[in-house]
Amino acid sequence: MIQPRFILLLILSFTLLGAEINHAWPHSIKSRISQGEVVNILLMGIDARPGEQNTRSDTMIVASINYEQGKIVLLSIPRDTRVDGWDRTGKINMVNQLKGPRESCQEVSRLLGKKVDYYILTNFQGFEKMIDTLGGVDMYVDINLKSYSQGVYLEKGQRHLNGKEALTYVRFRETQQGDIGRTARQQRLLKALAQQIGRKETVSRLPRLIAQLRENVQSNISLSDIVYLANIIPGLKEDDIISQTLPGYHFVDPYSGASYWEADREIALSIIDSLFKGERFEVHLQSPPWARDY
């Protein structure tokens, strides 16, 4: 069963008490879960500057909640995933900048063949502050990291990270795996934060955390649905959090020179159901001959 602390991670860490909450709610999460539906929420991290309303989504993760099975899927969508249809071919991370979070949900819905009606969007600057408010996060760092621009230097191993270090870790791309390696690190941080949220000392920090959420988070999930989720989902084992990056291959467009992540469309349309059934997928797939020629 799913732990409240993990829902607090999704609902408090990324969440929905922000001043920019959209009051045109989609169909309620409560009614969907009561009818046995799986609920999909798009988590997006952005690097917005002061005064910016929309910007590219640097992080995109679909949190799929299956209450009947007591499981959650975290499906990372690489930000360079190629999409077609809205005026021109482009990268999925540009949809939020051009058309906003609702259209980002629609684009992800088309990609996965699933309804993704809900979104939680957070600014990275605020996310960094929130981790500091929580007292940092304990997690396993899987790489030796040197970021001269951020002044962050981490050695591989179990570490206690402050907000700046955690944010640099999940945004770091200077490895052979590039953006695909980043998605795995983002999933690892989410799991570590789930443990952090559940600690007793977190309770006294909630007032400051909520104030920061108001400044840095947007969502279209109603407060009643937040309360509902926090109350109906009783407990979760680590094995019940299923992490996966959308499979595909790197592709460079020979005409524009743009580099894309070409998702396997067939896998994408069934991947959430397959993950709940226990299937797992290789992330890097063999590119077709025509793509290897470039």
PyMOL commands that set and color helices and strands:
alter all, ss='L'
color gray80, all
select helices_A, chain A and resi 4-13+29-34+92-99+101-112+124-133+163-171+178-197+200-216+223-232+238-240+265-268+271-276+289-292
alter helices_A, ss='H'
color red, helices_A
select strands_A, chain A and resi 39-46+57-66+71-76+82-83+90-91+118-123+137-141+145-147+152-154+157-161+217-219+241-245+248-252+259-263
alter strands_A, ss='S'
color yellow, strands_A
deselect
rebuild
show_as cartoon
